[in-house]
Structure formats: structure tokens, C-alpha cells
Amino acid sequence: MANIKSAEKKNRQRIKHRARNVKHTTHMRTIVKKVTAAIDGKSGKGAAEALKAAIPALDRAAKHGVLKRKTASRKISRLTKAVAKLAAAAK
């Protein structure tokens, strides 16, 4: 347990930051799972709508430092590519 005032403050900050990171991470993962479930279910419209919700969630996670910027970009790109492939197959 921390005895020094600055260490106690750092501990309080760590707890707050972790709570924020967990919130953003779980929200992001849930939305990405919805997109992948829609892709696996061959639901073109559902996947496109879920992707519209996933892109801002991934960007927000990157903005808050939960994900690295390029990791978020890569995930968005891969999801977009998969949804586009599904839409092309439906035509």
C-alpha cells in the first residue's frame, strides 16, 4: 500500500483510468462482435448498420488511448472490407 502522498494520488488516478479503459474496451468489443456476427450470419444490411456504429466506437477508443491509432484503423479497414465483400456477394 502506498504511504507517500504522490503515490496515493497516482493510485487513485490509476483506478480511474483503468475504469475508463475497461468501459471503452468492452463497448468497442461488443460493437465489433455485432459486426462480425452479422457478417457470419450473411446479413448485409445488418452488417452495414453495425459497421456504422463500430467505426466511431473504434475511433473513440483510439482517441482515448485504449487502442493505438493504427490498430483502430486496421480493424476498421478489415471490417469495412468484409462488409463490402458480403454486399458484393449478395448482388
N, C-alpha and C positions, 0 to 999 in steps of 0.2 A: 504494500500500500504506500502511496506517495505521502511524504511528510513535508516536502518543500512546496511553498505556495504556487510557484510556477508549474511544478509537476502536477499539482492538484487541478490547476486550470487546464493544463494540456489534457489531462484525463477526462475532464468534463467536455472539452471540445471533441475529443476522440469519440466519445459516446454519441454526441450529436451528429457528427459527421458519418459515423457508421450507420445510424438510424436513417439518415438521408440517403446514403448509398444503397442500403438494403431496399428502401422504398422504391427508388428509381430502378434498381436492378430487377426486382420482382415484377414491377409494372411492365418494364421492357420485355422481359422473358415471356410473360403472359401474352402480350400482344403478338410477339414473334411466333409463339406456339399457335395462336389462332390463324396466322397466315399460313404456316406450314400445314396445319390441319386442313385448311380449305384447299390448299394445293394437293395434298394427298387424297382428299375427297373429290377431286376433279371439279370443284365448284369455282368456275371462272369469275362470276360476279362477286361471290363471297370473298374470294381471294383478293380481288381488286379493291374491295371496300376495306378489308382487313389491312391491306398494304398501305392504304391512305392513312390509316390510324398508326401503323407501325413506323412509318418514316419520321413523323415528328417525335415519336417516343424515343427512337434511336438517336435522333439529333439532340434531344433534350438530355439524354443520358451522357452523350459526348460533351455537351456544354457544361454539365455539372461535374465532369471528370470521372464518371463511373466507367465509361468506356473511352478508349483512345479515339481520337477523331477519325483516323484512317480505318480503324476496326469497324466503327459505326458505318462509315462509307462503304466498306466492303460488304457488310451484312445487308445494307440497303440495296446495293448493286445485285447481289446474288438473289435476294428475294424478288426484286423487280424483274430480273432475267427469268426466274422460274414462273412468275405470274404471266409474263409475256409469252413464254413458251406454251403455257396452258391455254392462253387465249388463242394463240395461233393454231393449236391442235384442235380447238373447238370449231374453228371455221371450216 
